[in-house]
Structure formats: C-alpha cells, structure tokens
Amino acid sequence: MADAKLCKSIVMEIRPRLQSVNVFITLTRPGTVNITLNLDYFKVTMGLEKQNVSCRGFHIVPNSLSCLINKENYCTFRFSTENVQQSLGMSRCELLPITRQANPVQTCVVLIKTGLEYQINCTNCTQAFCKEIAFERVLPLPESLDTSEWFCHADKKPPALAPNVNEAFYSNCFVHLSHDLLRGFVSDSSTTLICSRCLAWIGVKLKTGVCQVWFNTVTFKDPNNSFKTEPLDDAFATIRQLLRGSIFSSNRIVLTCQSCVADASFLLLWVLEKELQVCFDCGEPSEACVAKVLFTFDRTQSDLVCQWLSDVNVSTVDVSKPMMVKLLEHLYDMNAYIPKDFSRSNDFYISYLMLFKENTNK
C-alpha cells in the first residue's frame, strides 16, 4: 500500500450517506505534508517521500479536499466520495447493519441448564466455590422491574428474584445465586464478594442478600463442558443491549463498578454515533463498524456523575471490575489513534467501541 512509511497510523471515518470521509493521520515524524486525491486512493507526500493510501467501497471526488490541518506530527482532512453502487443502490458499508441484525452475537449464559451437575470455580485461582450442584430452575432475569410482568417467576407470591440454592437466575453477563451456595468459599462484606483463596473480586452482594456473580469472574463446569466469558465481550454485550432499539441520535450511559472497599467508580459514555464504518491502518489495513463515543472515568461521585445518575434519560448499569478495566483499556487504546488536538472535547475523551464483529483485514 505504501511507497514509504510516512504514516504511523491512519483512521478513516466513512459516512456513505453523507458521502464524506474524515481522515486522521499520525506521522512518523513532524513535517509538512501535501495531500493529493485520486479516484481510488490519496497520496501523502513529505519532501521526496510519498505514501499511497488505498480506499475501498467508495470513490474519491477529486478536488474535494477540505479542512486540512497539518501540525506537528499529524494531519487531518476531509474529502467527498461517490459510493460504489451495489445491490439496492447502496454501498457495502450501508449493508452491514442488516447483516448484524440477521446474525446477533450469541452469549454463553444459556448453557446453564437444569438437570446437569455443575462445579463453579474461581476463574483466577480455580478454587471450587461449590461442587455437584444441579439447578432445578434456571430462568432469565426480567428486563422490566414491574413485578406484574415477571411471568417466569410468578409461581412465587409475591414474585421474587431471590433464588434458592438449587436455582439460578441469569442476565446477559451475570447470574443471581443463593448466598448459601457459596458460603465458606467466598468472603463478603455488605457489598462485595471475594474469593477466599486469591482475594479476586467475583461479584457483589445485593441488598436482598442475593449473590450477583459475573460470568467473567467464575467458570461453570458440567461433566462435558467448561465455560466462562471474556470481560471485554461482556462489556460490549452490555452496551449493545442498552443501545438496542434506541431512537435517539446520542445516548448516555453510566457504567458503575463496586470496589472491594465499598466505593464505586463510574465510567460515563456518551454515544455520538452508534454505527460508524472506520478503516484503521497501522501497517495492516482493517475495517470495523464501531460506535463513536465520548467518555470520562471518575472514582468519586463528582457533580457531573451525580447529574448523570439523577437524569432519567441516562441508562445506568453495574459491571464487574474486569469488565471496567478491559473496557477502559480499550477506550484509551482507541483514543490513541486520534491526534492529541482532536482526542478530547469538553473534558471528555473521544474514542471508538468495537461493538460489532464485522472487522475484516484487507
């Protein structure tokens, strides 16, 4: 793709409906560059050196270069495009959302079944919290807090979400278990659940006495299978679920994490674009459909955090400590692709969330 290595990283935000592309380039060294637009690629030139950057899925409109900024070791600019016509007259980028809806991402939580004997282990040190437990009832937790809609749990009067020892109520990324099931192997305070051997943080104790344990902190083993989930995948699944069906152009989410010292940390996400096609190039070009977000992290209930928590239009959800750590790492890693002068806005960092699985190497 390149005649010379002038560009350390390249990010192209592709908006086929607006027929435009925003480009952020981090250069290998400071210098003045010249940008030349061609039909299928653009050329970055610094002195006698040049680098050609290929474009796929659209054609560049020559002489449409605008908003060029070249400063220190980066440059950014915009150009217009003509979408490559495919079926239904739409570009390949616009077809991706339909593919995602037809093939939703599957999760592991449905693998908990009745009638099988399970062993539940700490993922960090493999200590067994319980052995040979066979669940008689395994039910999904209702999304609604209105007890009149809890049909699956309606045999209890009034309906309750406090499971017995032989019951498991699961959600997208966690399971509610009886405290008696884990007694003796989990040290708990009024809020947190900690492995008694390695002190790993595995979940929280709710006010009802229920143990909320995340699938990315424990491993479920039956006679034939063993499964757990990955923290970052669970974080993405949680955010996708909150964004599902939203009609708003921007969405605000607070992810909270209870620490072992009974203090909470807060990650504030403002989703600017739920589905944005982006091409990344750090030596190997790849494409991804991402969510573009603003984010900030706070270990205290600052004025901003309190304002978001009290806003009925803001979604709030609890996540595990591994989910929070991996999600923050991902956000800061993606933020590094954006030149420093464009990587923040109103005390928020700008980043991308790889919420979807259609990443493709070219």
Backbone torsions as a table, in degrees:
resi	resn	phi	psi	omega
1	MET	NA	-26.8	-170.6
2	ALA	-121.7	140.5	171.2
3	ASP	-82.8	-28.6	177.2
4	ALA	-148.4	159.5	-178.1
5	LYS	-94.8	83.3	176.1
6	LEU	-92.6	-28.7	-171.9
7	CYS	-105.9	120.1	176.2
8	LYS	-72.4	-43.0	176.2
9	SER	-149.8	149.5	179.7
10	ILE	-133.2	131.8	174.5
11	VAL	-124.9	126.6	176.1
12	MET	-118.3	116.6	174.6
13	GLU	-90.3	112.1	-171.9
14	ILE	-101.9	121.8	179.3
15	ARG	-122.4	88.8	-173.9
16	PRO	-64.4	-32.9	-179.4
17	ARG	-70.0	-33.9	176.0
18	LEU	-86.3	-8.7	-178.2
19	GLN	52.6	53.4	178.8
20	SER	-148.7	158.6	177.8
21	VAL	-136.2	129.0	171.0
22	ASN	-97.9	134.1	-176.7
23	VAL	-121.8	132.0	173.4
24	PHE	-119.8	123.0	-178.7
25	ILE	-123.5	127.1	170.0
26	THR	-100.7	121.7	-175.5
27	LEU	-85.5	156.8	178.2
28	THR	-70.8	-20.1	178.4
29	ARG	-157.3	157.7	177.4
30	PRO	-63.9	147.0	178.7
31	GLY	168.8	165.8	178.4
32	THR	-90.6	127.4	-177.8
33	VAL	-116.3	158.1	174.5
34	ASN	-121.8	134.7	-178.6
35	ILE	-109.3	127.4	177.2
36	THR	-120.5	126.6	-178.0
37	LEU	-95.7	133.2	172.7
38	ASN	-125.4	176.4	-173.2
39	LEU	-62.5	-46.4	-173.9
40	ASP	-112.6	1.2	179.4
41	TYR	-160.1	163.7	169.4
42	PHE	-123.3	154.2	-174.3
43	LYS	-114.2	131.1	175.7
44	VAL	-105.5	123.8	-176.8
45	THR	-123.7	133.9	173.4
46	MET	-133.7	106.3	-175.7
47	GLY	64.1	-123.4	179.7
48	LEU	-92.5	-3.6	-178.7
49	GLU	-95.0	151.0	179.6
50	LYS	-148.6	157.6	175.7
51	GLN	-142.4	128.1	177.1
52	ASN	-95.1	132.7	-179.5
53	VAL	-116.8	113.9	-177.1
54	SER	-75.3	149.9	176.8
55	CYS	-124.5	134.6	-178.1
56	ARG	-123.7	145.9	175.8
57	GLY	87.6	-4.5	178.1
58	PHE	-158.3	162.8	174.4
59	HIS	-111.0	138.5	178.4
60	ILE	-79.3	139.4	172.5
61	VAL	-85.9	111.9	179.9
62	PRO	-59.0	150.6	178.7
63	ASN	64.8	21.3	178.9
64	SER	-105.0	10.2	-179.0
65	LEU	-61.9	133.6	179.1
66	SER	-150.2	165.1	175.1
67	CYS	56.4	35.8	-179.7
68	LEU	-74.3	125.3	173.8
69	ILE	-128.2	123.9	179.0
70	ASN	-125.1	110.8	-172.7
71	LYS	-145.8	133.1	179.3
72	GLU	51.4	-119.6	-176.0
73	ASN	-108.1	32.6	177.8
74	TYR	-147.4	163.2	169.6
75	CYS	-146.8	153.2	177.5
76	THR	-142.8	146.4	-179.0
77	PHE	-161.4	175.5	-179.5
78	ARG	-135.9	148.5	171.9
79	PHE	-145.6	162.4	179.9
80	SER	-91.4	158.2	-177.0
81	THR	-133.8	161.4	167.2
82	GLU	-118.8	117.3	-176.2
83	ASN	-64.6	140.2	174.5
84	VAL	-70.0	121.5	-175.8
85	GLN	-76.6	126.6	176.0
86	GLN	-128.8	-157.9	-177.9
87	SER	-58.8	143.3	179.9
88	LEU	64.7	12.6	177.2
89	GLY	71.6	16.8	-177.8
90	MET	-115.0	158.8	179.5
91	SER	-79.7	165.4	179.0
92	ARG	-59.4	-35.3	-178.5
93	CYS	-63.3	-37.1	-176.7
94	GLU	-74.8	-16.4	179.3
95	LEU	-82.5	-16.4	-174.9
96	LEU	-61.1	-41.6	-180.0
97	PRO	-59.2	-34.2	178.5
98	ILE	-65.7	-40.5	178.0
99	THR	-60.6	-41.6	-178.7
100	ARG	-65.4	-40.1	-179.3
101	GLN	-66.4	-32.4	-179.6
102	ALA	-77.1	-22.3	-177.7
103	ASN	-130.5	74.8	-178.7
104	PRO	-65.0	151.0	179.6
105	VAL	-69.7	130.2	-178.8
106	GLN	-87.9	150.4	177.1
107	THR	-120.3	169.4	-174.6
108	CYS	-90.8	-11.0	-169.1
109	VAL	-61.9	-27.6	-178.3
110	VAL	-72.4	-6.4	179.5
111	LEU	-75.3	-13.2	173.0
112	ILE	-75.0	120.7	-174.8
113	LYS	-128.3	159.8	175.3
114	THR	-78.8	151.8	174.4
115	GLY	87.6	-11.5	177.6
116	LEU	-100.1	146.2	177.8
117	GLU	-89.2	127.4	-176.5
118	TYR	-114.8	150.1	166.0
119	GLN	-117.2	132.3	-179.1
120	ILE	-110.2	119.9	-175.3
121	ASN	-117.4	152.7	169.3
122	CYS	-68.3	126.4	-179.6
123	THR	-65.4	-30.5	-175.8
124	ASN	-75.8	-46.9	-174.6
125	CYS	-119.6	-1.5	177.8
126	THR	70.3	8.7	175.9
127	GLN	-58.9	137.7	179.1
128	ALA	-83.8	118.5	176.8
129	PHE	-78.7	-32.1	174.3
130	CYS	-155.9	153.7	-178.4
131	LYS	-126.4	142.5	172.7
132	GLU	52.7	53.5	174.1
133	ILE	-100.9	125.7	177.8
134	ALA	-109.3	117.3	-177.9
135	PHE	-81.3	130.0	177.0
136	GLU	-87.3	-25.6	176.5
137	ARG	-134.2	127.0	174.7
138	VAL	-129.4	109.5	-172.4
139	LEU	-130.7	147.6	175.0
140	PRO	-74.5	141.7	174.4
141	LEU	-70.8	137.0	179.9
142	PRO	-69.4	144.7	176.8
143	GLU	-73.5	-31.3	-178.2
144	SER	-86.8	144.4	176.8
145	LEU	-89.2	0.1	178.7
146	ASP	-79.2	113.3	-175.2
147	THR	-64.4	-19.8	178.4
148	SER	-67.6	-16.6	-179.1
149	GLU	-100.3	5.7	-177.9
150	TRP	-87.2	67.8	-174.9
151	PHE	-65.2	-39.4	-177.3
152	CYS	-65.5	-26.2	-175.3
153	HIS	-107.6	13.9	-170.5
154	ALA	-76.2	-7.1	179.0
155	ASP	-74.0	-11.3	174.1
156	LYS	-97.1	131.6	-177.9
157	LYS	-116.0	116.1	-7.9
158	PRO	-72.0	164.8	179.2
159	PRO	-57.1	139.9	-177.5
160	ALA	-139.6	155.0	178.7
161	LEU	-113.4	22.3	176.4
162	ALA	-96.0	104.0	-175.1
163	PRO	-74.1	149.9	168.5
164	ASN	-77.6	178.2	-177.2
165	VAL	-60.1	-34.5	-177.0
166	ASN	-97.2	24.0	179.6
167	GLU	-126.8	147.6	176.4
168	ALA	-138.3	124.6	177.7
169	PHE	-113.6	118.7	-170.9
170	TYR	-113.3	155.4	172.5
171	SER	-123.0	-162.2	-175.2
172	ASN	-62.5	-39.7	-173.3
173	CYS	-130.5	-0.3	-177.8
174	PHE	-144.6	170.0	-179.8
175	VAL	-134.5	142.1	173.8
176	HIS	-93.8	125.0	-179.9
177	LEU	-127.3	157.9	176.1
178	SER	-70.2	141.2	178.3
179	HIS	-63.2	-31.5	179.5
180	ASP	-63.2	-26.5	-178.8
181	LEU	-67.9	-31.7	-175.7
182	LEU	-105.0	0.7	-174.0
183	ARG	-59.6	135.5	178.1
184	GLY	96.4	-22.9	-178.9
185	PHE	-114.5	-7.9	-179.5
186	VAL	-124.9	125.6	173.8
187	SER	-87.7	132.5	-176.7
188	ASP	-134.3	148.5	170.6
189	SER	-106.4	-157.3	177.9
190	SER	-72.3	-15.1	-174.3
191	THR	-131.8	-29.2	-170.2
192	THR	-116.7	155.6	177.3
193	LEU	-118.4	126.1	-173.9
194	ILE	-129.7	134.6	175.6
195	CYS	-60.4	128.1	-175.9
196	SER	-71.5	-17.2	179.8
197	ARG	-90.0	-54.3	-173.2
198	CYS	-106.5	-3.4	179.3
199	LEU	65.6	20.6	175.1
200	ALA	-68.6	142.8	179.6
201	TRP	-82.9	116.4	-173.5
202	ILE	-112.8	-14.5	-179.2
203	GLY	174.1	-165.5	-179.1
204	VAL	-129.5	155.4	174.9
205	LYS	-102.8	117.0	-176.9
206	LEU	-76.2	165.9	-178.4
207	LYS	-61.7	-24.7	178.8
208	THR	-79.3	-3.7	-176.8
209	GLY	89.9	-2.1	-179.6
210	VAL	-76.0	141.1	174.8
211	CYS	-90.4	118.9	175.9
212	GLN	-100.1	109.5	-173.8
213	VAL	-115.4	130.8	-179.0
214	TRP	-84.6	144.6	-179.8
215	PHE	-67.8	-17.4	178.3
216	ASN	-89.6	0.4	177.3
217	THR	-110.8	-12.8	179.0
218	VAL	-132.0	160.9	177.9
219	THR	-119.3	128.5	176.0
220	PHE	-96.6	128.9	179.4
221	LYS	-125.0	126.3	170.3
222	ASP	-109.6	-178.6	-176.4
223	PRO	-59.4	-21.9	-175.1
224	ASN	-118.0	-20.1	-172.4
225	ASN	-136.7	160.4	174.1
226	SER	-138.8	132.2	-179.4
227	PHE	-147.4	149.4	169.6
228	LYS	-150.1	174.2	179.0
229	THR	-115.8	165.8	178.5
230	GLU	-94.8	136.7	-175.2
231	PRO	-57.0	-43.9	-177.4
232	LEU	-68.3	-39.2	176.1
233	ASP	-61.6	-40.0	178.4
234	ASP	-65.8	-39.0	177.8
235	ALA	-62.9	-43.7	178.3
236	PHE	-63.6	-42.2	180.0
237	ALA	-62.5	-38.5	178.8
238	THR	-63.9	-44.3	-179.3
239	ILE	-68.4	-41.6	177.4
240	ARG	-58.5	-41.2	-179.5
241	GLN	-63.9	-38.7	179.2
242	LEU	-69.4	-32.0	-178.5
243	LEU	-83.6	-14.6	-173.9
244	ARG	-60.5	125.0	173.9
245	GLY	77.5	4.5	-179.4
246	SER	-71.4	140.7	-179.5
247	ILE	-101.1	-0.2	-176.0
248	PHE	-88.5	147.2	179.8
249	SER	-74.5	-23.0	175.6
250	SER	-134.0	148.2	-175.4
251	ASN	-134.5	141.4	178.5
252	ARG	-117.6	134.7	-175.7
253	ILE	-135.4	138.0	170.9
254	VAL	-113.1	120.0	173.1
255	LEU	-101.1	124.3	-178.4
256	THR	-111.5	147.6	178.9
257	CYS	-136.5	121.8	179.2
258	GLN	-83.9	126.8	-179.1
259	SER	-92.1	174.9	-178.1
260	CYS	-73.7	-8.9	179.3
261	VAL	-106.5	21.7	174.8
262	ALA	67.0	17.8	173.1
263	ASP	-106.8	153.3	-179.1
264	ALA	-111.8	151.1	171.1
265	SER	-115.6	157.5	-170.5
266	PHE	-134.8	131.8	173.3
267	LEU	-114.3	117.1	-179.6
268	LEU	-98.6	123.1	179.3
269	LEU	-116.7	129.9	172.7
270	TRP	-117.7	107.7	-175.9
271	VAL	-82.6	113.1	-178.8
272	LEU	-85.0	-43.3	178.4
273	GLU	-137.4	121.3	-175.9
274	LYS	-75.0	-31.9	-176.7
275	GLU	-137.5	100.3	-178.9
276	LEU	-125.8	127.0	178.3
277	GLN	-83.3	124.6	-176.5
278	VAL	-130.5	137.4	172.9
279	CYS	-107.2	124.4	178.3
280	PHE	-108.2	143.7	176.9
281	ASP	-144.7	108.0	172.2
282	CYS	-121.5	37.4	-175.6
283	GLY	118.9	-40.5	175.7
284	GLU	-121.4	109.9	-178.3
285	PRO	-64.6	141.7	175.1
286	SER	-149.1	154.3	178.1
287	GLU	-117.2	149.0	179.3
288	ALA	-151.4	147.7	170.8
289	CYS	-97.6	119.8	-169.9
290	VAL	-127.5	169.1	166.4
291	ALA	-103.8	129.4	176.2
292	LYS	-91.4	128.7	-170.7
293	VAL	-135.8	158.1	162.0
294	LEU	-103.1	142.6	179.0
295	PHE	-146.6	153.2	170.7
296	THR	-149.6	149.5	-176.1
297	PHE	-120.1	137.9	-178.3
298	ASP	-141.6	135.0	177.3
299	ARG	-92.5	0.7	179.1
300	THR	-131.2	163.3	175.2
301	GLN	-83.5	78.3	177.9
302	SER	-68.5	173.6	178.3
303	ASP	-59.1	-40.2	179.8
304	LEU	-65.6	-44.0	178.6
305	VAL	-60.8	-45.7	179.3
306	CYS	-62.2	-38.1	179.0
307	GLN	-63.6	-44.2	179.0
308	TRP	-67.5	-42.5	-178.4
309	LEU	-63.7	-29.5	-178.2
310	SER	-89.5	-4.3	-178.5
311	ASP	-87.8	122.4	-177.9
312	VAL	-68.1	-16.9	-180.0
313	ASN	-88.3	1.5	178.9
314	VAL	-104.7	130.4	177.0
315	SER	-84.7	134.9	178.6
316	THR	-121.3	133.9	-178.4
317	VAL	-145.7	143.2	175.8
318	ASP	-85.2	142.4	175.6
319	VAL	-132.3	163.9	177.9
320	SER	-78.3	164.4	178.4
321	LYS	-62.6	-44.4	176.9
322	PRO	-60.6	-36.4	178.2
323	MET	-63.2	-44.8	180.0
324	MET	-63.2	-44.8	-178.0
325	VAL	-63.2	-49.0	-177.5
326	LYS	-67.6	-36.5	179.1
327	LEU	-67.0	-41.4	177.1
328	LEU	-63.7	-42.0	177.1
329	GLU	-58.8	-43.8	179.8
330	HIS	-63.1	-45.2	-178.7
331	LEU	-62.7	-43.8	179.6
332	TYR	-69.4	-36.1	177.2
333	ASP	-62.5	-44.5	-179.6
334	MET	-71.7	-31.8	176.7
335	ASN	-62.0	-30.0	-178.0
336	ALA	-67.1	-18.9	177.2
337	TYR	-70.6	-22.6	-174.2
338	ILE	-93.8	130.6	178.3
339	PRO	-53.2	145.9	-170.6
340	LYS	-54.0	-41.5	-176.9
341	ASP	-68.1	-13.8	-179.4
342	PHE	-116.0	5.2	-171.6
343	SER	-91.5	-2.4	179.2
344	ARG	-135.3	153.1	178.1
345	SER	-152.3	118.9	178.5
346	ASN	51.5	47.2	178.2
347	ASP	68.7	10.1	171.9
348	PHE	-106.5	147.8	171.5
349	TYR	-86.2	148.7	175.8
350	ILE	-100.6	137.1	-178.3
351	SER	-157.0	-178.4	178.1
352	TYR	-125.5	144.0	174.1
353	LEU	-112.9	122.7	179.0
354	MET	-80.2	69.7	-173.5
355	LEU	-75.7	-18.6	-172.6
356	PHE	-118.7	164.4	-169.1
357	LYS	-102.9	9.8	-174.3
358	GLU	-87.4	29.0	178.3
359	ASN	-67.3	133.1	-178.5
360	THR	-136.2	133.0	174.6
361	ASN	-85.8	142.8	-178.3
362	LYS	-105.8	NA	NA
